[in-house]
Structures are given as structure tokens and as C-alpha cells.
Amino acid sequence: MQYQQGPVRLRTALQVMAGPAWQLEVDDVQRVVCHSLREGYQLPAGQLAPVPASPAITAPGGTTG
């Protein structure tokens, strides 16, 4: 990225810095700006977030089965 971009909108600057794999998402109501991975791209296997395990479900009264 160049150090001198000149006058540019913040949305454009954030997208340029993130690169083509990332989609800029803006929530104007909650004032949140984030990036999400575009379809067709994937994170390297070492950077994938672990999938949380669902909690065990027990029958009413604390008995199982």
C-alpha cells in the first residue's frame, strides 16, 4: 500500500487495506465496522476458530437414560 493515497473515503481506505479476500461490513445503527471473509476464500487451517462443543443435555431430575 502506498503511504500517499490522497483524499479518499474511509470505506475505500479500509477495503484497500484489507484486500480482495475481505468484505467490509458496516452497521450504521450500532456503529460497528468489521470485515468478513468473502465467499470462495478460506483461512489457513491453523487459523480456523474451534467449533464449540454443545453442552450435554440431561433429563429432568438429573437422570440420564
PyMOL commands that set and color helices and strands:
alter all, ss='L'
color gray80, all
select helices_A, chain A and resi 10-18+45-47+60-62
alter helices_A, ss='H'
color red, helices_A
select strands_A, chain A and resi 22-27+32-37
alter strands_A, ss='S'
color yellow, strands_A
deselect
rebuild
show_as cartoon
